Each structure stands twice: as C-alpha cells, then as structure tokens.
Amino acid sequence: MATIDKGWATKRDAWEPAISQLGGELWRSTSLTDSSKERIPRKSGLYMIASKVPTFGLENLDQHWRDFYNVLYIGQASDLFRRFKDHLKVKAVVLNKTYGETDFLYCTLEMDKRGRERLEALLVRAFGPTMNQVIPFIDEGDPVRAAIGNGQVL
C-alpha cells in the first residue's frame, strides 16, 4: 500500500486507465442516508462517497459554487449493501453534518477482491479522495515511498 496524492490527478496517465476501464460501467447514485439503504444491492462492486459544496442555507450562493462536486472516499466491497450500512454508522454522521447530504455512487462488478482492489486503486489515483489514506493495490514496478530508522524517506 502506498500513500496517495490528495485531489484530482494532474497527469493524464492517472486518468486514462480509470476512464477506459470504469467510465463505461453503469454507475448509480443515491444519498448516504438510512432511507436509501434498500436501493443498494447485495452484490460486489466499487463505490464512491461524494458531495457538493455545503450551502449552509445560503440562498444567494453562486451557481458555480453549487456545481462543484468532490469525491471524498473510494472503496470496494464484496457486499455493497453491508458496506453502505457500515458507512451509515460512521462516515455519514460526520459528512452529513458538514455537507448537508452526501452521495453514494456505486457500480456492481462480478470479480474477485484483487480485481476490485486493482480498479479501486485506479479511481483513487485519479480522484485523490481526501478521506482515503492509502492506495489499496500496488502493481509490480509502481514506485513506493518508505521510511526506515529515524524516518528518513527513501
């Protein structure tokens, strides 16, 4: 596992594999709220938690601000329904207080965990979500930052 750069990638080589392999998948979206949980299938797949800029009730907020949308967290799951419920208990409480409402975007994928982790890593590299701590999958030949001894980065 490697640490990630936060925010959208500025290099094309981070976007091309994510878009080519996942851009054509059918992604669905629902709010990360208890009333939405029955919409989530009990299937494996990828998901993203995202939000717009919080308005804090400001009616005169410029439309450009209202249009900003940010991916906050990316994950994979063998059971999207169970993972959705897990996030309701922890992340949704904090995020919904900050942003008002957050979205749960997901696509179902019939593949093993390693395959889902590989695709999850493509999304993490492209979007650089602020709540992810590490890239979950490293391909052979990928650079890895490490520290040993007194913390000197290699």
C-alpha positions as a LaTeX table, in Angstrom:
\begin{tabular}{lrrr}
\hline
Residue & $x$ (\AA) & $y$ (\AA) & $z$ (\AA) \\
\hline
Met1 & 0.00 & 0.00 & 0.00 \\
Ala2 & 1.24 & 3.47 & $-0.85$ \\
Thr3 & 0.24 & 6.93 & 0.30 \\
Ile4 & $-1.86$ & 8.94 & $-2.13$ \\
Asp5 & $-1.78$ & 12.42 & $-3.56$ \\
Lys6 & $-4.88$ & 14.32 & $-2.49$ \\
Gly7 & $-7.14$ & 15.98 & $-5.06$ \\
Trp8 & $-7.69$ & 15.28 & $-8.73$ \\
Ala9 & $-4.66$ & 13.95 & $-10.57$ \\
Thr10 & $-2.94$ & 16.45 & $-12.84$ \\
Lys11 & $-1.38$ & 13.80 & $-15.07$ \\
Arg12 & $-3.20$ & 12.17 & $-17.92$ \\
Asp13 & $-1.69$ & 8.76 & $-17.14$ \\
Ala14 & $-3.70$ & 8.64 & $-13.89$ \\
Trp15 & $-6.99$ & 9.32 & $-15.68$ \\
Glu16 & $-6.74$ & 7.21 & $-18.83$ \\
Pro17 & $-6.81$ & 3.77 & $-17.17$ \\
Ala18 & $-9.59$ & 4.78 & $-14.76$ \\
Ile19 & $-11.77$ & 6.16 & $-17.54$ \\
Ser20 & $-11.03$ & 3.39 & $-20.03$ \\
Gln21 & $-11.75$ & 0.61 & $-17.53$ \\
Leu22 & $-14.56$ & 2.14 & $-15.46$ \\
Gly23 & $-16.04$ & 5.02 & $-17.44$ \\
Gly24 & $-18.32$ & 2.68 & $-19.36$ \\
Glu25 & $-19.70$ & 0.89 & $-16.30$ \\
Leu26 & $-23.23$ & 1.64 & $-15.14$ \\
Trp27 & $-22.86$ & 3.84 & $-12.05$ \\
Arg28 & $-25.84$ & 4.53 & $-9.82$ \\
Ser29 & $-26.21$ & 7.18 & $-7.15$ \\
Thr30 & $-28.27$ & 7.59 & $-4.01$ \\
Ser31 & $-27.96$ & 9.68 & $-0.87$ \\
Leu32 & $-25.93$ & 8.27 & 2.01 \\
Thr33 & $-28.94$ & 8.14 & 4.32 \\
Asp34 & $-30.81$ & 5.40 & 6.13 \\
Ser35 & $-33.84$ & 5.86 & 3.87 \\
Ser36 & $-31.72$ & 4.91 & 0.82 \\
Lys37 & $-30.23$ & 1.65 & 2.07 \\
Glu38 & $-32.83$ & $-0.61$ & 0.43 \\
Arg39 & $-31.71$ & 0.67 & $-3.00$ \\
Ile40 & $-28.23$ & $-0.80$ & $-2.56$ \\
Pro41 & $-27.77$ & $-4.34$ & $-3.94$ \\
Arg42 & $-26.12$ & $-7.19$ & $-2.07$ \\
Lys43 & $-23.51$ & $-7.53$ & $-4.80$ \\
Ser44 & $-19.81$ & $-6.86$ & $-5.09$ \\
Gly45 & $-18.53$ & $-3.68$ & $-6.65$ \\
Leu46 & $-16.90$ & $-0.27$ & $-6.30$ \\
Tyr47 & $-18.29$ & 2.82 & $-4.65$ \\
Met48 & $-17.52$ & 6.48 & $-4.11$ \\
Ile49 & $-18.80$ & 8.86 & $-1.45$ \\
Ala50 & $-19.10$ & 12.38 & $-2.84$ \\
Ser51 & $-20.64$ & 15.72 & $-2.02$ \\
Lys52 & $-21.30$ & 19.18 & $-3.32$ \\
Val53 & $-20.09$ & 22.29 & $-1.50$ \\
Pro54 & $-22.16$ & 22.84 & 1.68 \\
Thr55 & $-24.52$ & 25.78 & 1.29 \\
Phe56 & $-25.27$ & 26.36 & 4.99 \\
Gly57 & $-28.66$ & 27.67 & 3.91 \\
Leu58 & $-27.23$ & 30.44 & 1.75 \\
Glu59 & $-29.80$ & 31.16 & $-0.95$ \\
Asn60 & $-27.55$ & 33.52 & $-2.91$ \\
Leu61 & $-24.64$ & 31.10 & $-3.32$ \\
Asp62 & $-23.24$ & 31.48 & $-6.85$ \\
Gln63 & $-24.24$ & 28.67 & $-9.23$ \\
His64 & $-20.58$ & 27.80 & $-9.88$ \\
Trp65 & $-20.19$ & 27.02 & $-6.18$ \\
Arg66 & $-23.36$ & 24.91 & $-6.28$ \\
Asp67 & $-21.96$ & 22.90 & $-9.21$ \\
Phe68 & $-18.68$ & 21.86 & $-7.52$ \\
Tyr69 & $-18.67$ & 18.16 & $-6.72$ \\
Asn70 & $-15.93$ & 16.27 & $-4.92$ \\
Val71 & $-15.18$ & 12.59 & $-4.34$ \\
Leu72 & $-14.38$ & 12.21 & $-0.64$ \\
Tyr73 & $-13.86$ & 8.45 & $-0.34$ \\
Ile74 & $-13.48$ & 5.47 & $-2.69$ \\
Gly75 & $-13.83$ & 1.82 & $-1.76$ \\
Gln76 & $-14.64$ & $-1.69$ & $-2.93$ \\
Ala77 & $-16.83$ & $-4.28$ & $-1.29$ \\
Ser78 & $-17.92$ & $-7.88$ & $-1.65$ \\
Asp79 & $-21.36$ & $-6.74$ & $-0.41$ \\
Leu80 & $-22.22$ & $-3.12$ & $-1.29$ \\
Phe81 & $-25.31$ & $-3.18$ & 0.94 \\
Arg82 & $-23.31$ & $-4.19$ & 4.02 \\
Arg83 & $-20.61$ & $-1.61$ & 3.27 \\
Phe84 & $-23.26$ & 1.10 & 2.79 \\
Lys85 & $-24.68$ & 0.27 & 6.23 \\
Asp86 & $-21.17$ & 0.39 & 7.75 \\
His87 & $-20.67$ & 3.90 & 6.33 \\
Leu88 & $-24.06$ & 4.99 & 7.69 \\
Lys89 & $-22.78$ & 4.29 & 11.21 \\
Val90 & $-19.51$ & 6.21 & 10.90 \\
Lys91 & $-18.78$ & 8.36 & 7.86 \\
Ala92 & $-22.34$ & 9.52 & 7.15 \\
Val93 & $-22.72$ & 11.02 & 10.62 \\
Val94 & $-19.68$ & 13.27 & 10.19 \\
Leu95 & $-20.11$ & 14.01 & 6.49 \\
Asn96 & $-23.80$ & 14.84 & 6.60 \\
Lys97 & $-23.15$ & 17.30 & 9.44 \\
Thr98 & $-20.53$ & 19.05 & 7.31 \\
Tyr99 & $-22.01$ & 18.85 & 3.81 \\
Gly100 & $-25.73$ & 18.52 & 4.46 \\
Glu101 & $-26.09$ & 15.47 & 2.25 \\
Thr102 & $-23.54$ & 13.15 & 0.71 \\
Asp103 & $-23.99$ & 10.78 & $-2.20$ \\
Phe104 & $-23.12$ & 7.10 & $-2.50$ \\
Leu105 & $-22.20$ & 6.28 & $-6.10$ \\
Tyr106 & $-21.67$ & 2.63 & $-6.97$ \\
Cys107 & $-21.31$ & 0.08 & $-9.73$ \\
Thr108 & $-21.64$ & $-3.66$ & $-9.37$ \\
Leu109 & $-18.77$ & $-5.80$ & $-10.64$ \\
Glu110 & $-18.58$ & $-9.58$ & $-10.76$ \\
Met111 & $-14.90$ & $-10.15$ & $-9.95$ \\
Asp112 & $-12.67$ & $-11.26$ & $-7.10$ \\
Lys113 & $-11.37$ & $-8.96$ & $-4.38$ \\
Arg114 & $-7.97$ & $-8.50$ & $-6.04$ \\
Gly115 & $-9.64$ & $-7.36$ & $-9.27$ \\
Arg116 & $-11.85$ & $-4.89$ & $-7.38$ \\
Glu117 & $-8.83$ & $-3.57$ & $-5.45$ \\
Arg118 & $-6.95$ & $-3.00$ & $-8.70$ \\
Leu119 & $-9.86$ & $-0.97$ & $-10.12$ \\
Glu120 & $-10.33$ & 0.85 & $-6.81$ \\
Ala121 & $-6.67$ & 1.90 & $-6.98$ \\
Leu122 & $-7.22$ & 3.38 & $-10.46$ \\
Leu123 & $-10.01$ & 5.56 & $-9.09$ \\
Val124 & $-8.02$ & 6.56 & $-6.01$ \\
Arg125 & $-5.06$ & 7.62 & $-8.17$ \\
Ala126 & $-7.31$ & 9.70 & $-10.45$ \\
Phe127 & $-9.57$ & 11.38 & $-7.87$ \\
Gly128 & $-7.24$ & 11.55 & $-4.84$ \\
Pro129 & $-10.12$ & 11.42 & $-2.33$ \\
Thr130 & $-9.39$ & 13.28 & 0.90 \\
Met131 & $-10.64$ & 10.51 & 3.22 \\
Asn132 & $-8.67$ & 7.62 & 1.72 \\
Gln133 & $-5.37$ & 7.05 & 3.48 \\
Val134 & $-3.55$ & 4.68 & 1.10 \\
Ile135 & $-3.72$ & 3.25 & $-2.39$ \\
Pro136 & $-5.04$ & $-0.27$ & $-1.75$ \\
Phe137 & $-3.22$ & $-2.05$ & $-4.57$ \\
Ile138 & 0.25 & $-1.70$ & $-5.99$ \\
Asp139 & 1.27 & $-3.11$ & $-9.36$ \\
Glu140 & 4.71 & $-4.56$ & $-9.87$ \\
Gly141 & 7.04 & $-1.72$ & $-10.81$ \\
Asp142 & 4.99 & 1.01 & $-9.10$ \\
Pro143 & 7.10 & 3.43 & $-7.05$ \\
Val144 & 6.71 & 3.05 & $-3.30$ \\
Arg145 & 7.70 & 5.64 & $-0.67$ \\
Ala146 & 9.05 & 4.18 & 2.54 \\
Ala147 & 10.75 & 5.31 & 5.74 \\
Ile148 & 13.13 & 3.33 & 7.93 \\
Gly149 & 15.11 & 4.06 & 11.06 \\
Asn150 & 14.77 & 7.73 & 12.01 \\
Gly151 & 12.01 & 8.30 & 9.46 \\
Gln152 & 14.21 & 9.30 & 6.55 \\
Val153 & 12.13 & 8.93 & 3.39 \\
Leu154 & 13.71 & 6.70 & 0.78 \\
\hline
\end{tabular}
